[in-house]
Amino acid sequence: PEYMEGVEGEGELPEGATRIQITQEENEAINRLCELGFERDLVIQVYFACDKNEEMTANLLFSDHAE
């Protein structure tokens, strides 16, 4: 699924998209991971799959892209 960030009532979601609410701290972690060269959508999906663990997310992103 596609993940969208934003505030409730902020426009229509594309079909199949899921709106998520993230804290400022989570957004900063996601931004740091994006600065490593990964696409934001991918970072968000992996970040939440890793239970919002920034270090685990980075390890998984790097290991998946090292192949």
HUPE-V211932 format. One record per residue. D_LAST is the distance of its C-alpha to the last C-alpha in Angstrom with 2 decimals. Layout:
d_last=D_LAST
d_last=D_LAST
//
This chain:
d_last=23.74
d_last=24.12
d_last=25.26
d_last=28.08
d_last=29.55
d_last=33.24
d_last=36.73
d_last=38.62
d_last=40.47
d_last=38.50
d_last=38.34
d_last=37.01
d_last=33.56
d_last=31.74
d_last=31.81
d_last=29.16
d_last=28.58
d_last=29.17
d_last=30.92
d_last=29.99
d_last=32.01
d_last=30.37
d_last=32.21
d_last=32.35
d_last=30.40
d_last=27.60
d_last=27.62
d_last=27.38
d_last=24.35
d_last=22.67
d_last=23.74
d_last=22.34
d_last=18.87
d_last=19.27
d_last=20.30
d_last=16.86
d_last=15.87
d_last=14.99
d_last=17.24
d_last=20.16
d_last=20.06
d_last=16.52
d_last=17.56
d_last=20.76
d_last=19.36
d_last=16.97
d_last=19.83
d_last=22.30
d_last=20.13
d_last=19.86
d_last=23.67
d_last=23.74
d_last=22.22
d_last=20.89
d_last=19.23
d_last=17.49
d_last=16.39
d_last=14.93
d_last=13.08
d_last=11.65
d_last=10.83
d_last=9.07
d_last=7.15
d_last=6.23
d_last=5.45
d_last=3.79
d_last=0.00
//
